Amino acid sequence: MIKKIKAKLYSLFFWQSSLGEIFNKLYDLNIFLSNYFTTSSLKNKSAYQAFLTKQYHIVEKGLALPIPRKNFGIPKIKVLIEKAIFYRSKYGEDRIVRNIQEVLNQYLERNSELRKLNIEFYKMLVDFIDSKKFDRHGGVKIVTVTEIKKAVNIDFKSFMQTRSSVRNFSSENNILEEEVYKAIEIAKYTPSVCNRQSWRVHYFDNRVMIDKLLKIQNGNNGFTESINKLLIVTTSTKYFTKLESNQVFVDGGMFAMSLVLALHSQSIASCCLNTCLPYVDEKKIKIIGKIPKDERLIMMIGIGKYKEVFEVAISNRIPLEEIIRLKK
């Protein structure tokens, strides 16, 4: 009872004050410090996956340079293999292990002279790679300008300009699950720090739960009932390390934008609903939505079908000269 009273007082009086801002920042810091990883403190499977992905992506980036340095990164690769072997012994051989093997297989192909220069390291690589057949999920790939030109041969400006936050959805409640999944599949190609892909999408199609969550968000008055399904984009803090607390929101925000555009590409209308909430409300959302404590809320996205004709806010854009800061 006392906790409920404190939460109510905070919601009513503190959250708009400087004190409320301090409480929110402390909540933010506590979640980050409770979950972030370092090389010496890999506490769980997620932390290992984040670390291993970060490390093998360093090798991928090295291979993708115009002129890769011969035999680069040997100390880091040794650590990568050692940690990957431990990970495999504890969690089994999964996509992370196979990705690392593929990356290191390409590394070995391009540095075959290691057999003579560093036989110990060469043997370490060969033993870990284990002569497997690979599906090209790790390493580098060839991309041609012809492929890119073909892929971008659309009127992207019109595509962007026809996407608006919709607050007047169709009464047709027939969004198919596979349509939403296809949009998420497209959005997963969003860039992320060291390719760690920490984002998650919580997909709600239960009306009672949707209404409870939207009531806490409190930025959907007047069109709540027309929202057909609700997505909540989150980012797991377990995938980040030192000096990356802000990256939690950068990566999550980039993914959320990709998802909104991907939904548009599937003719699904959407409205971005911010989650700039007092920490007590974020906790409520996590409890109702069964969202893990380590995840931070990035945004809610209300979705529905487009009406044949509808109105949206003009949302006028600022002039280009106010955006660009040209440096010569």
DRENTIMI-626273 format. One record per atom (N, C-alpha, C): x, y, z. Coordinates in steps of 0.2 Angstrom, whole numbers, plus 5000, padded with zeros to 4 digits. Layout:
N
XYZ/...
***
This chain:
328
500449945000/500050005000/500450065000/501050065004/501450125005/501850134998/502050084995/502350084988/501850124983/501250104983/500750124979/500650204980/500650224986/500550294988/501150334985/501750304987/502350344984/502350344977/502150294973/502150294966/501650344963/501150354967/500650404965/500850474966/501150484972/501450554973/501950574968/502350524966/502950534961/502550554955/502150514953/501750524946/501450594946/501150614952/500750684952/501250744953/501750734957/502150794958/502850794956/503150744956/503950744956/504150734948/503750704944/504050684938/504150744933/503850804934/503950864930/504550904933/504750884939/505250934943/505950904941/506450944943/507150924943/507250864947/506950854953/507050794957/506750734953/506250744950/505950684946/506450664941/506750714937/507250694932/507850664935/508050674941/508550644945/508350574946/507750564948/507550494950/507550454943/507350484938/507350444931/508050424929/508450474930/509150454928/509450404932/509350404939/509550354943/509350284941/508650284940/508350224937/508750194931/508850244926/509150224920/509850204922/510250234926/510950214928/510950144931/510450134936/510450074939/510350014935/509850024930/509749964925/510349954921/510650004919/511249994914/511849964918/511949984924/512549954928/512349884931/511749864931/511549804933/511649754928/511649774921/511649724916/512249734911/512549784911/513049794905/513649744906/514049724901/514549674901/515249714901/515749674903/516449694902/516749624900/517349624898/517749564896/517849514902/517949554908/518049514914/517449494918/516849514915/516249504919/515649484915/515749424911/515249404907/514749354911/514249384913/513849354918/513249304916/513149304909/512549264907/512649254899/512149214897/512249204889/512249264885/511749314887/511649374883/512349414883/512649414889/513249454889/513849424885/513849354885/514349314881/514149334873/513549324871/513349334864/513549404862/513449454866/513649524865/514349534864/514749504869/515449514868/515749474862/515549414861/515749374855/515549414849/514949434848/514749474842/515249534841/515349574846/515749634846/516449614843/516749554846/517449534844/517449514837/516949464835/517049444829/516949494823/516449544825/516349594820/516949644819/517449644824/518049684823/518449644817/518449584817/518749544812/518449554805/517749554805/517449564799/517549634796/517649684801/517749754798/518449754796/518949724799/519649714796/519649684790/519349634788/519349604782/518949644776/518549694778/518149734774/518549794772/519149804775/519549864773/519849864766/519949924763/520249924756/520849874755/521349884760/521949834760/521949804767/521649754769/521749724775/522449714777/522649724783/523349714786/523449644787/523949614784/524149544785/524149524792/523849464793/523849434800/523649484806/523149524804/522949574809/522649544815/522649574821/522149554827/522349494830/522949464830/523049404833/522849394840/523049444844/522949444852/522149444853/521749484849/521049484850/520749424848/520949394842/520649334840/520849274844/521349274848/521549224853/521049224858/520849284861/520349294866/519649274864/519549294857/518849274854/518749204854/519349164852/519249094852/519149064859/519549084863/519549054870/518849064873/518549124872/517949144875/517349104871/517449094865/516949054861/516948984863/517548954864/517648884866/517248874873/517348924878/517048914884/516248924883/516048974879/515348984877/515048924875/515348884870/515148824867/515048774872/515548764877/515448714882/514948724886/514748784887/514148804892/513448804889/513448834883/512848844880/512648804873/513148764871/513148734865/513348764859/513348734853/513548764847/512948794843/512948864843/512348894840/512548944835/512148984833/512249034827/512849074828/512949094835/513549134837/514249104835/514249044837/514849004836/514948994829/514448974825/514548964818/514749024814/514449084816/514649144813/515449154815/515649144821/516349154822/516749114818/516549044817/516949004813/517049024806/516449044803/516449074796/516949134795/516849184800/517349234800/518049214800/518249174805/518949154805/519149104800/518649074796/518849034791/519049084785/518749134784/518949184779/519549214781/519649234787/520249264789/520849214788/520749154789/521349104788/521449094780/520949094776/520949094769/521449154766/521349214769/521749264767/522349274770/522549234775/523149234779/523449164779/523549134774/523749064774/524449054776/524849114775/525549104777/525649104785/525149104788/525149094796/525449024797/525348974793/525548914794/526248904795/526648954792/527348954792/527549004798/527249064798/527449114802/527249104810/526649074811/526449064818/526049004818/526448944819/526048884818/525548864824/525748894830/525348884836/524648924835/524648984832/524049024831/523648984825/524048964820/523748934814/523348874817/523648834821/523348774823/522748784828/522748844832/522248864836/521648874831/521748914826/521148934821/520848864818/521348824815/521048764812/520648724816/520948714822/520548674827/519848694829/519848764829/519148794831/518648794825/518948804819/518548804813/518248734812/518648684813/518448614812/518248594805/518548624800/518348604793/517648594791/517248644793/516548644792/516348674785/515748654783/515448684777/515048744780/515148804777/514848864779/514248894775/513848924778/513248954774/513349034773/513949054774/514049124773/513649174777/513649164784/513349204788/513749244792/514449234791/514949274794/515549294789/515849344791/516449364786/516249424782/516449424776/516349474771/515949454765/515649494761/515349474755/515449524750/515349504743/515449554738/514749584736/514849654736/514249694734/514449734727/513949734723/514149774716/513649834716/513949884713/513549944712/512849934708/512949884703/512349864699/511749844704/511949794709/511449774713/511149834717/511549874719/511349934723/510849974719/511049994713/510650034709/509950004708/509949934707/509349904706/508849904712/509149894718/508749894724/508549964726/508850014724/508650084726/508250124720/508050084715/507650114710/506950124712/506850164717/506150184719/506150254720/505550284721/505550354723/505450354730/506050354733/506150354741/505850414744/505950474741/505650534743/504950534744/504550504739/503850494740/503650444745/504050394745/503950344750/503950374757/504450414759/504550444765/503950494766/503850534761/503350584762/502650564763/502450494761/501850474761/501750434768/502250424772/502250394779/502050454784/501550444787/501350494793/501150454799/501150484804/500850454810/500150464810/499750404810/499050394808/498650394815/498150434816/497750434822/497050424820/496950394814/496250384811/496250314807/496350264811/496450194807/495750174805/495750124800/495150094797/494850054803/494250044802/493849994807/494049924806/494349904800/494449834798/495049814803/494849764807/495349734812/495649674809/495949674803/496249614800/496949614798/497349654802/498049644801/498349574802/498649544797/498849484798/499549474802/499649424806/500249424810/500849414805/500749384800/501349374795/501549444792/501049484791/501249554788/501749594793/501549584800/501949624805/502649584805/502649524805/503249484805/503749504799/503449514794/503849524788/504149594789/503749644792/504049714793/504649704798/504549664803/505049654808/505649624805/505549574800/506049544796/506449594792/506149644789/506449694785/506849744790/506549764796/506849804800/507549784803/507549714804/508149684807/508849704804/508749724798/509449744794/509649814796/509349844801/509549914804/510249904807/510749954806/511449954809/511349954816/511849924820/511849934827/512649924829/512749954835/513449954837/513749884837/514249874833/514649814832/514149754831/513649774827/513149724825/512849684830/512749714836/512449674842/511749664842/511349704838/510649694837/510249684844/510249724848/510049724855/509249734855/508949754850/508249774850/507749704851/507149724853/506649674854/505949704852/505549674850/504849694848/504349654852/503949684856/503449654860/502749664856/502449614854/501849624850/501249604853/500749644854/500149634858/499549634853/499149584854/498549584850/497949574855/498049574861/497549564866/497249634868/496549644867/496249704868/496349734875/496249694879/496249714886/496949734888/497449704886/498149714888/498349784884/498149784878/498249844874/498049914877/497349904879/497049964883/497449984889/497649934893/498049944899/498649984898/499049964893/499649984891/499650054888/499150064884/499050134881/498750184886/498450164891/498150204896/498750234900/499350194901/499950224905/500250264900/500350254894/500650294889/500350364889/499750364889/499350424889/499450484884/499650454878/499750504872/499350484866/498750444868/498350414862/497650434863/497450484867/496750494868/496450514862/495850494861/495450514855/495450464849/495950414850/496050364844/496250294847/496250294854/496450224857/496050164854/495450174853/495050114851/495150094844/495450134840/495550124833/496150084832/496650084837/497250054837/497149974837/497349944831/497149874831/497649824835/498349844834/498849804837/499349854840/499749834845/500249874848/500849844848/501349874846/502049854846/502449894852/502849864856/503349904860/504049884858/504449934856/505149924854/505549934860/505949884862/506449894868/507149874866/507549894870/508249874869/508549844875/508849784875/509149754881/509849784883/509849804889/510549834891/511049784892/510849714892/511349664892/511849664886/511749694881/512149694875/512649754874/512649794880/513149854880/513649844885/514249884884/514749884888/514949954890/515449964893/515650034896/515550094891/515350144893/515250204889/514750204884/514250154885/513750144880/513050154882/512950184888/512350184890/511850224886/512150274882/511750314877/511550274871/512050224869/511950184863/511350144864/511150124870/510550094871/509950124867/509850184868/509350224864/509450244857/510150254855/510250264848/510150204844/510350144846/510150084842/509450064842/509150074848/508350064848/508050114844/508250174844/507850224840/507950214832/508550194830/508650174823/508250114821/508250064825/507750014824/507050024823/506850074828/506150094828/505950124822/506350174819/506250204813/506250154807/506650114807/506650064802/506050024802/505850004808/505149964808/504550004806/504550074808/503950114805/503950114798/504550124795/504650124787/504450054784/504650004788/504549934785/503749924786/503449944791/502749934791/502349974786/502650034784/502350074779/502450034772/502950004771/503049964765/502649904764/502349884770/501849824770/501149854770/501049924769/500349954769/500049944776/500449954781/500149954788/500250024791/499750054793/499750124796/500050114803/500350164805/500650164812/500650234815/500750234821/500850304825/501350284830/501850334830/502350324835/502150354842/502250324847/501950344854/502550344858/502750404861/503350404865/503350374872/503850354874/503850324881/504350364886/504250424885/504650474889/504150484896/504250434900/503850424906/504250424912/503850434918/504150424924/504350354925/504950344929/505150274929/504650224932/504250254937/503650214940/503250184934/503050224929/502650204924/502950154919/503650164918/503950114914/503950044918/504050044924/503949984928/503249954927/502749994927/502049964926/502049934920/502249964914/502249944908/502549874907/503149874910/503549804910/503149754914/502849764919/502449714923/501849694919/501449734916/500849714912/501049684906/501649704902/501849684896/502249624896/502449604903/502949544904/503549564900/503849624901/504449644898/505049634903/505549604901/506149594906/506449654909/506649654915/506849714918/507449744915/507849704911/508549734908/508349774902/507749774899/507549804893/507349874895/507549924890/507249994891/506750004885/506250044887/505750054882/505950114877/505950094871/506150144866/505450184863/504950144861/504350174859/503850124859/503150144859/502650104857/502450124850/502150084846/501950094840/501250064839/500750104838/500050084837/499950074830/499750014828/499650004821/498949984819/498749994813/498049974810/498049974803/497549964800/497449974792/497250044790/497550064784/497350124782/496650134780/496350184781/495650204778/495850224770/495350224766/495350244759/495550314759/495250354763/495450424763/495450444771/495950484773/495950504780/496350564780/496350594786/496750654787/497350644792/497950674791/498450674796/498750744797/499150754802/499450814804/499950834798/499950894796/500450914791/501150904793/501250924800/501950914803/502450944799/502451014797/502851044793/503651034795/504051024790/504751014791/505151084791/505651084795/506051144795/506451154789/506651214786/507051224780/507751184781/507951164775/508651124774/509151164778/509251234776/509751274779/509851274787/509251254790/509251254797/509551184800/509551144795/509751074797/510551064796/510751084790/511451074788/511951124791/512451104793/513051144796/513651124792/513751164786/514251144781/514951174784/515351124784/516051144787/516551134781/516951194780/517451194774/518151214777/
***
